[in-house]
Structure formats: structure tokens, C-alpha cells
Amino acid sequence: MRAPSGATRSSIQVATVPVPITDAGSEHTHRRVGGLAAVVVAIVLTLAAAPLSGVGVHGRATAASVPLPPPVGSCVLIADDDTATVVDCVWPHSGEIAMTWRAGVAPVDAGSLGRSPHFSVARSITDANADPICTGWAQRYTGWDRYLARHDADLWLPPQPLTVGRLVRAPVDAALPELAWTGCAALTADPSYVGSIRDAAFTPRPTAGIRPAAVSVCLTATDSGMTFGSCSQPHNAELIGSIALSQQMMFDRSVTVDRTTDQITRGCIDLAAGRLERTDPTFGGTLEVVAESVWQRSLRNPKPTTSAWLIPDCLIRVVGGGTLTGSLVEWGEQPLSLAR
């Protein structure tokens, strides 16, 4: 209906309520970022707390390190289970690493020496833990094969260093035997010693360090004969060398086929001076150097019909009473100490 003419139109006032304007999408994004940050913080705290609580994180593989074998020449303590722990050679140890193989590689023997001389008397040692695979490696570790190669034509040769080989392995967890390296350790007749037997066949040796007495050959001489014993124990004689027997010598049962007795004796004295690294190997007459058959004076049953009866060995022994302890090899110019 139309308003009457002349009537005044009144305005209607509507109350307004302020409404905040927000970005709904932005607020949703902020909430998602905040939630994600909380999750990340929770994961970091869990990983950091796991080692402290002793609880492992399931589903995460941990790589185990494979121990590398020690270098050849390392001195080791060997446990009853054949595990070897490296120690300094100036401290007592059981043996020395002569050869090693990485984990998963099977040990192999060193093969036979290029030349094995014939001696009238040969000395060896036995060890319940010795392994045939390691015998050749132990011999090569002492330098015996290299010494023979350089002195092939010599009449006198020093005795072969006394050593045997033992198979050893890394001290790893028993549950992970496949990670263990293996090796051959060279042993002496003494269960524990100091120094190194590396290149023990040589004098002077190219390697430094104390030469253990146990690799030498010592004897006790009496009126009735001679007996072998450890150089670490009191004795009055040491085997300095033996004649490398040729086939002709063995056939004729005599070493004087092409040499005089004086030549043989002179060669023995020269060998003793070189092995002792001393100008006067008799120490002013306290000791004597003699070319004499060990077999002939030994307590073993003598066999006069064999070459051993006629072939001399090179000995150095105490004149009169008194005993030595230790080997005279590499003794040098220091004074001699005798126990009376």
C-alpha cells in the first residue's frame, strides 16, 4: 500500500554485530605444522633416550665391524681357546704372528722350505697346540729359509731356530665366528718370553729387539755324555753350529773328505765369533769352542757305524765348573756372568 501523500517516511535502524574475519585455510595449516613438529620432537627424544634406557629401537639394523688381522711380527698372548690378543713385545707374550688371513679366507700352509740341510744331530720341540699348517710359516718367520739360500755353500751352519706354529684367531664374539681373522703364531719352547724371534736365524738380525734364549740349542755336558735342555735353564754348553752334510760326506762317513781338521776347527771358531757378535768367543779362556760330535758324547745309544759318529758339531762350553743361563747368541762385547 502506498503511503498517504505528505506522510513522513521513518528509517528503521538495524543493529550490527562485529564479526572477526579469519583465514580458515591458514589456521588449518598452522595446526598441521604444529602437530608435525610435535611428532618430530617426540621421535628425537625417543631415539636419544633409547641408549640411556637400554631399550633398542626395533627395526634398525646395526652393522658389526670386521676386525682386521694384526701385522706380521705382532706379539700376542694366546688363550686356551686359541684367541690371540696383541701386546707389546717388551712384555711377556706367548708367540708372534707369522702369517694371517682375513675373515672368510681359509688358512693354507707355507709349503716346504727350499732346502733342508742334513745335520748329524737335529733338535726340535713339541707343543700340544702345534698345527701342521703353521709349521712352515713359523720356520719362515725365523728367516731359516732365507739364511740357507744365502749360505748354501757354507760348511758350518747354525742350528735351526727352535719354533713351532699354532693356529690362532681373533678375539671376537663367539656368536660371530665368521668375522674372525685367523693366523699362524710362531712359538718357542717357553710358554712365555720377551723379545722377538723374527729373523732369529741371522746374526746380526735385521730386526731389533731382544733375541729370546728359547730359540737356541743348549746342552749340559758331563763326563758321561751330553743332554739337551732349555737355554732358559742352567747349562754349560751351547750348540753353535752343525756341518751341512753333503751326499759325499754321508757316503764316506767322514767330514775330512776335502778339508783338514784345522780347517774344520777354524771354521767352527769363526762361526762362534759371528754368532756371538764378539771378537773373542772364549771370553779370555772362560769358555772353549770345540768341534766335537754331540752324538758321540750324548747319552743316546751311539751307533759307531753311522755318519753321526764321525761328523763333528760346533760347541761352546764352560771351562771347568760353572753354568750359564740364557743363550750366548748375540751376546756382544758385554762381560760374561757365570754361576759357580
C-alpha positions as CSV (number, residue, x, y, z in Angstrom):
1,M,0.0,0.0,0.0
2,R,1.3,3.4,-0.8
3,A,1.8,5.9,2.0
4,P,-0.5,8.8,2.1
5,S,0.7,11.8,0.3
6,G,2.6,14.2,2.6
7,A,3.3,11.5,5.2
8,T,6.9,11.4,6.6
9,R,8.9,8.1,5.9
10,S,10.6,6.8,9.1
11,S,14.0,4.9,8.8
12,I,14.5,1.5,10.5
13,Q,17.8,1.1,12.3
14,V,19.3,-2.4,12.3
15,A,21.9,-3.2,15.0
16,T,25.2,-4.6,13.7
17,V,27.4,-7.2,15.4
18,P,31.2,-7.1,14.6
19,V,32.3,-10.5,13.1
20,P,36.1,-11.2,13.1
21,I,37.5,-12.1,9.7
22,T,39.8,-15.1,9.7
23,D,41.7,-17.1,7.1
24,A,40.4,-20.6,7.7
25,G,43.0,-22.2,5.5
26,S,45.9,-20.5,7.2
27,E,44.7,-21.6,10.7
28,H,44.4,-25.2,9.5
29,T,48.0,-25.1,8.1
30,H,49.4,-23.8,11.4
31,R,47.8,-26.6,13.3
32,R,49.3,-29.2,10.9
33,V,52.7,-27.7,11.2
34,G,52.5,-27.6,14.9
35,G,51.4,-31.3,15.1
36,L,54.2,-32.4,12.8
37,A,56.8,-30.5,14.9
38,A,55.5,-32.3,18.0
39,V,55.8,-35.6,16.3
40,V,59.4,-34.9,15.2
41,V,60.4,-33.8,18.7
42,A,58.9,-37.0,20.2
43,I,60.9,-39.2,17.8
44,V,64.1,-37.3,18.5
45,L,63.6,-37.7,22.3
46,T,62.8,-41.4,21.9
47,L,66.0,-42.0,19.9
48,A,68.1,-40.0,22.4
49,A,66.6,-41.8,25.4
50,A,66.9,-45.3,23.9
51,P,70.6,-45.9,24.7
52,L,70.1,-44.5,28.2
53,S,67.2,-46.7,29.0
54,G,68.8,-49.8,27.5
55,V,65.9,-50.4,25.1
56,G,66.8,-50.9,21.5
57,V,65.0,-49.3,18.6
58,H,63.2,-52.1,16.8
59,G,63.7,-52.4,13.1
60,R,67.0,-50.7,12.8
61,A,70.0,-52.9,11.8
62,T,73.4,-52.2,13.3
63,A,76.5,-53.1,11.2
64,A,79.2,-55.1,13.1
65,S,82.8,-54.1,12.4
66,V,85.0,-56.8,11.0
67,P,88.4,-56.8,12.9
68,L,91.4,-56.6,10.7
69,P,94.3,-59.1,11.3
70,P,97.4,-57.7,13.1
71,P,100.5,-57.2,11.0
72,V,103.1,-59.9,10.8
73,G,105.6,-59.6,13.7
74,S,103.0,-58.6,16.3
75,C,103.5,-60.2,19.7
76,V,100.4,-61.9,21.1
77,L,99.0,-63.5,24.2
78,I,97.2,-66.7,23.3
79,A,94.3,-68.0,25.3
80,D,93.2,-71.6,25.7
81,D,90.6,-71.1,23.0
82,D,93.3,-70.0,20.5
83,T,92.2,-66.4,20.6
84,A,95.2,-64.0,20.2
85,T,95.5,-60.5,21.8
86,V,98.2,-58.2,20.6
87,V,100.7,-56.9,23.2
88,D,104.0,-55.0,23.1
89,C,106.9,-57.3,22.5
90,V,108.8,-55.9,25.5
91,W,106.1,-57.6,27.7
92,P,105.8,-61.4,28.3
93,H,103.9,-63.0,25.4
94,S,103.0,-66.4,24.1
95,G,104.1,-66.1,20.5
96,E,104.4,-63.9,17.4
97,I,102.2,-63.5,14.3
98,A,103.9,-65.2,11.3
99,M,101.0,-65.1,8.9
100,T,97.4,-64.0,8.8
101,W,94.2,-64.4,6.7
102,R,91.2,-62.2,6.6
103,A,87.8,-63.4,7.8
104,G,86.3,-66.0,5.5
105,V,89.7,-66.9,4.0
106,A,90.9,-70.5,4.8
107,P,94.5,-70.8,6.1
108,V,97.0,-72.6,3.9
109,D,100.4,-74.0,4.7
110,A,103.6,-72.3,3.6
111,G,104.9,-75.4,1.8
112,S,108.3,-77.0,2.3
113,L,111.5,-75.0,2.6
114,G,113.6,-74.7,-0.5
115,R,116.4,-76.6,1.1
116,S,116.7,-78.6,4.3
117,P,120.3,-79.4,5.2
118,H,121.4,-82.7,6.7
119,F,122.8,-82.4,10.1
120,S,124.5,-85.0,12.3
121,V,122.1,-84.0,15.1
122,A,118.8,-82.1,14.9
123,R,116.9,-80.6,17.7
124,S,113.2,-79.9,17.7
125,I,110.4,-79.1,20.1
126,T,106.9,-80.3,20.5
127,D,103.8,-78.5,21.5
128,A,100.3,-79.9,22.1
129,N,98.8,-76.9,20.3
130,A,101.1,-77.0,17.3
131,D,99.4,-77.1,13.9
132,P,101.0,-78.6,10.8
133,I,99.6,-75.8,8.7
134,C,101.6,-73.3,10.7
135,T,104.9,-75.1,10.9
136,G,106.3,-73.7,7.6
137,W,105.2,-70.2,8.4
138,A,106.9,-70.3,11.8
139,Q,110.1,-71.5,10.2
140,R,110.0,-68.8,7.5
141,Y,109.3,-66.2,10.2
142,T,112.7,-67.0,11.8
143,G,114.3,-66.5,8.4
144,W,115.7,-70.0,8.2
145,D,114.9,-70.4,4.5
146,R,116.5,-67.1,3.6
147,Y,119.6,-67.9,5.7
148,L,120.0,-71.2,3.9
149,A,119.6,-69.5,0.5
150,R,122.5,-67.1,1.3
151,H,124.8,-69.6,2.9
152,D,124.2,-72.6,0.8
153,A,127.9,-73.3,0.2
154,D,128.9,-72.9,3.9
155,L,130.5,-75.9,5.7
156,W,129.1,-74.8,9.1
157,L,125.5,-73.7,9.6
158,P,123.9,-72.6,12.8
159,P,121.2,-74.8,14.3
160,Q,117.7,-74.2,13.0
161,P,115.9,-71.9,15.5
162,L,113.6,-73.9,17.7
163,T,110.0,-72.9,16.9
164,V,106.6,-74.4,16.2
165,G,103.4,-72.9,14.7
166,R,100.0,-72.6,16.3
167,L,96.7,-71.6,14.6
168,V,95.1,-68.6,16.3
169,R,92.1,-66.4,15.7
170,A,90.7,-63.0,16.5
171,P,89.1,-62.5,19.9
172,V,85.6,-61.7,18.5
173,D,82.2,-62.5,19.9
174,A,81.5,-66.3,19.9
175,A,78.2,-65.6,18.2
176,L,80.1,-64.1,15.2
177,P,82.8,-66.5,14.3
178,E,82.6,-65.7,10.6
179,L,84.0,-62.2,11.4
180,A,87.2,-63.6,13.0
181,W,90.6,-63.4,11.2
182,T,92.9,-66.4,11.5
183,G,96.6,-66.6,11.7
184,C,99.7,-68.6,12.4
185,A,101.7,-67.8,15.5
186,A,105.4,-68.8,15.9
187,L,106.0,-70.2,19.4
188,T,109.2,-71.1,21.3
189,A,109.8,-73.9,23.9
190,D,109.0,-71.3,26.6
191,P,105.3,-70.7,27.3
192,S,106.1,-67.0,27.9
193,Y,109.0,-64.8,26.8
194,V,110.0,-61.3,25.9
195,G,111.6,-60.0,22.7
196,S,111.2,-61.3,19.2
197,I,112.3,-64.5,17.3
198,R,111.8,-62.8,13.9
199,D,114.8,-63.5,11.7
200,A,116.4,-65.4,14.6
201,A,118.4,-67.4,12.1
202,F,120.5,-64.3,11.3
203,T,123.2,-62.6,13.3
204,P,123.1,-59.7,13.3
205,R,119.4,-59.6,12.8
206,P,117.8,-57.0,10.5
207,T,115.1,-56.5,13.1
208,A,115.7,-55.0,16.5
209,G,114.8,-56.4,19.9
210,I,115.8,-59.0,22.4
211,R,116.5,-62.4,21.0
212,P,114.7,-65.0,23.2
213,A,117.0,-67.7,24.5
214,A,114.4,-70.4,23.9
215,V,115.1,-70.5,20.1
216,S,118.8,-71.6,20.7
217,V,120.0,-75.1,21.4
218,C,121.7,-75.7,24.8
219,L,123.2,-78.7,26.5
220,T,124.6,-80.0,29.7
221,A,127.9,-81.8,29.3
222,T,129.2,-84.3,31.8
223,D,131.9,-86.9,31.8
224,S,129.3,-89.5,30.7
225,G,127.8,-87.5,27.9
226,M,125.5,-84.6,26.9
227,T,121.8,-84.0,27.4
228,F,119.7,-81.3,25.7
229,G,117.9,-78.7,27.8
230,S,116.4,-75.3,27.6
231,C,118.7,-72.3,27.3
232,S,116.5,-70.6,29.8
233,Q,117.7,-73.1,32.4
234,P,121.2,-73.5,33.8
235,H,123.5,-75.3,31.3
236,N,127.2,-75.4,30.5
237,A,127.3,-75.8,26.7
238,E,125.5,-74.4,23.6
239,L,125.3,-75.8,20.1
240,I,126.6,-73.0,17.8
241,G,126.5,-74.9,14.6
242,S,126.5,-78.2,12.7
243,I,128.2,-79.2,9.5
244,A,125.9,-79.3,6.5
245,L,126.4,-82.8,5.3
246,S,126.9,-83.4,1.6
247,Q,126.0,-86.7,0.0
248,Q,129.7,-87.5,-0.4
249,M,130.3,-86.9,3.3
250,M,127.4,-89.1,4.2
251,F,128.6,-91.8,1.8
252,D,132.2,-91.7,3.1
253,R,131.1,-91.2,6.7
254,S,133.8,-88.5,7.1
255,V,133.9,-84.7,7.0
256,T,137.5,-84.7,6.2
257,V,136.9,-85.7,2.5
258,D,138.2,-82.3,1.3
259,R,139.1,-80.4,4.4
260,T,141.7,-80.7,7.1
261,T,141.0,-80.9,10.8
262,D,142.4,-77.4,11.3
263,Q,140.1,-76.0,8.6
264,I,137.1,-77.6,10.3
265,T,138.2,-76.2,13.8
266,R,138.9,-72.7,12.3
267,G,135.5,-72.6,10.7
268,C,133.8,-73.5,14.0
269,I,135.6,-70.7,15.8
270,D,134.7,-68.2,13.1
271,L,131.1,-69.3,13.2
272,A,131.1,-68.8,17.0
273,A,132.6,-65.3,16.8
274,G,129.9,-64.3,14.2
275,R,127.0,-65.8,16.2
276,L,128.1,-64.3,19.5
277,E,129.0,-61.0,17.7
278,R,132.2,-61.0,19.7
279,T,135.8,-60.8,18.7
280,D,136.9,-63.4,21.3
281,P,134.1,-66.0,21.7
282,T,136.1,-67.7,24.5
283,F,135.8,-64.6,26.8
284,G,139.5,-64.8,27.6
285,G,139.6,-68.6,28.1
286,T,136.5,-68.8,30.3
287,L,134.8,-70.8,27.5
288,E,136.1,-73.0,24.8
289,V,135.0,-73.5,21.2
290,V,135.3,-77.1,20.1
291,A,134.4,-79.2,17.1
292,E,133.0,-82.3,18.6
293,S,130.3,-84.8,17.8
294,V,127.2,-84.4,20.0
295,W,126.0,-87.8,19.1
296,Q,129.3,-89.4,20.1
297,R,129.1,-87.9,23.6
298,S,125.4,-88.0,24.0
299,L,123.5,-90.3,26.4
300,R,121.7,-91.8,23.4
301,N,122.8,-95.2,22.2
302,P,125.8,-94.5,20.0
303,K,126.0,-96.0,16.5
304,P,129.6,-96.1,15.5
305,T,128.8,-97.4,12.0
306,T,126.8,-94.3,11.1
307,S,128.0,-90.9,9.8
308,A,126.8,-89.3,13.0
309,W,129.6,-90.9,14.9
310,L,132.2,-89.2,12.8
311,I,130.7,-85.8,12.0
312,P,131.5,-83.0,14.5
313,D,129.3,-80.2,15.7
314,C,130.4,-76.8,16.8
315,L,130.1,-76.3,20.5
316,I,130.9,-73.5,23.0
317,R,131.1,-74.7,26.6
318,V,132.3,-73.6,30.1
319,V,135.9,-74.5,31.0
320,G,135.9,-76.1,34.5
321,G,132.9,-75.6,36.7
322,G,130.0,-73.1,36.3
323,T,126.8,-72.8,34.4
324,L,125.2,-70.3,32.0
325,T,121.6,-69.1,31.9
326,G,120.4,-67.8,28.6
327,S,121.9,-68.0,25.1
328,L,125.3,-66.7,24.0
329,V,124.0,-65.8,20.5
330,E,124.1,-62.0,20.1
331,W,125.9,-61.6,23.4
332,G,128.2,-59.0,22.1
333,E,131.1,-57.5,24.0
334,Q,129.5,-57.4,27.4
335,P,131.1,-59.3,30.3
336,L,130.1,-62.9,30.9
337,S,128.4,-63.9,34.1
338,L,128.8,-67.5,35.3
339,A,127.0,-69.2,38.2
340,R,129.6,-71.2,40.2
